[in-house]
């Protein structure tokens, strides 16, 4: 089963097919604006490999972060990807989650 998500950018509808089998990963956005919901994730060849579910600027990490569903072949930590934000390509890297490690303990 393939699900379709559409968003309108610059008067064009970009449909993204997300395979049913996908993995949730964390993304460090290395360049460009933070990738928000429904931003397209591409591999370095320009093939669509996933979609962003959420993203923001992290004041603790002092950089943009996002979560995305990507194909399992592109889910390894350290994989370089591209994200399309407002029609422009930005660099991203798959990282482990949680983004900030917890420092508490249970009694």
C-alpha positions as CSV (number, residue, x, y, z in Angstrom):
1,X,0.0,0.0,0.0
2,X,1.3,3.4,-0.9
3,X,0.1,6.5,0.8
4,X,0.2,9.9,-0.9
5,X,0.8,13.3,0.7
6,X,0.4,16.5,-1.2
7,X,1.4,20.0,-0.3
8,X,1.1,23.2,-2.3
9,X,4.3,25.2,-2.9
10,X,4.6,28.0,-5.4
11,X,1.2,27.0,-7.0
12,X,2.3,23.4,-7.7
13,X,1.2,20.2,-6.1
14,X,4.1,17.9,-5.2
15,X,2.9,14.4,-4.5
16,X,5.2,12.2,-2.3
17,X,4.8,8.4,-2.3
18,X,5.9,7.0,1.0
19,X,6.4,3.2,1.1
20,X,4.5,1.4,3.8
21,X,7.7,0.0,5.2
22,X,9.6,3.0,6.5
23,X,11.6,3.9,9.6
24,X,11.4,7.0,11.8
25,X,14.7,8.8,12.0
26,X,16.1,12.0,13.4
27,X,17.7,14.5,11.0
28,X,20.3,17.2,11.8
29,X,19.6,19.9,9.2
30,X,23.1,21.0,8.2
31,X,22.2,23.9,5.9
32,X,19.1,25.9,5.1
33,X,15.9,26.5,7.1
34,X,14.4,23.9,9.4
35,X,12.5,21.2,7.6
36,X,8.9,21.2,8.7
37,X,5.9,18.8,8.3
38,X,5.5,17.3,4.8
39,X,8.9,18.4,3.5
40,X,10.3,15.9,1.0
41,X,13.4,13.9,1.9
42,X,15.7,12.9,-1.0
43,X,18.9,10.9,-1.3
44,X,22.0,12.5,-2.9
45,X,20.8,11.3,-6.4
46,X,17.5,13.2,-6.1
47,X,15.3,10.2,-5.5
48,X,12.5,10.7,-3.0
49,X,13.1,8.4,0.0
50,X,10.8,9.9,2.7
51,X,8.8,12.7,4.3
52,X,9.4,14.9,7.3
53,X,6.9,14.6,10.1
54,X,8.1,17.5,12.3
55,X,10.9,19.9,12.7
56,X,12.1,23.0,14.6
57,X,15.2,24.9,15.7
58,X,16.7,23.4,18.9
59,X,17.9,26.1,21.4
60,X,19.9,23.4,23.3
61,X,21.7,22.0,20.2
62,X,21.8,25.4,18.5
63,X,20.8,23.9,15.1
64,X,17.7,22.8,13.2
65,X,16.4,19.3,13.8
66,X,13.6,17.2,12.3
67,X,12.0,13.8,12.4
68,X,11.2,11.9,9.3
69,X,10.0,8.6,7.9
70,X,12.5,7.2,5.4
71,X,13.1,3.9,3.6
72,X,15.1,1.4,5.7
73,X,18.0,1.6,3.1
74,X,18.5,5.2,4.1
75,X,17.9,5.0,7.9
76,X,21.5,4.3,9.0
77,X,23.1,6.8,11.3
78,X,25.4,9.2,9.4
79,X,23.6,8.8,6.1
80,X,23.7,12.1,4.1
81,X,20.3,13.2,2.7
82,X,18.7,16.3,1.1
83,X,15.5,18.0,2.3
84,X,13.3,20.3,0.1
85,X,12.2,23.3,2.1
86,X,10.2,26.0,0.3
87,X,11.6,24.8,-3.1
88,X,15.2,24.8,-2.0
89,X,17.5,21.8,-1.2
90,X,19.2,21.7,2.2
91,X,21.7,19.2,3.5
92,X,20.7,16.8,6.3
93,X,22.3,13.9,8.2
94,X,20.5,11.0,9.9
95,X,21.3,11.0,13.6
96,X,20.3,8.9,16.7
97,X,17.3,9.9,18.8
98,X,16.7,11.3,21.3
99,X,18.6,14.3,20.1
100,X,19.5,15.3,23.6
101,X,20.4,12.4,26.0
102,X,18.5,12.3,29.3
103,X,20.5,12.9,32.5
104,X,18.0,11.8,35.1
105,X,17.7,8.6,37.0
106,X,14.8,6.8,38.8
107,X,14.9,6.3,42.6
